[in-house]
């Protein structure tokens, strides 16, 4: 669940790993969240493919690409990003939401992840998520 202060609403936020990543194939992740960062209202529904390329490149990176439909503008957009893993607890993610770029630094402890974000690459923000 997330709160959008621009809209004054609480909205569902969920990711579901529909297909696990294997050595040869990417993961398929389905999800929903508020619409793009900065939109005053709306819900987003998305599907992404992600794959760790560490075995192939020797670098601790995992790109992802997908499509998201946003109800605020009633349109689909290509989305993507890159996860970079520094160690078992620290990582960085660059998110492209189809319009703007949002870099994050993440700290993971068990099932919990804390993040510092620069929304639109300039406005600071924080995130928290839990996996189960």
Secondary structure, DSSP 8 states (H G I E B T S, - for coil): -EEETTTTEEE--EEEEEE---SSS-EEEEEEEESSTT-SS-EEEEEEEEEE-HHHHSS-EEEEEEEEEETTTTEEEEEEEEEEESSSSEEEEEEE-SS-EEEEEEEEETTEEEEEEEETTTEEEEEEEE--
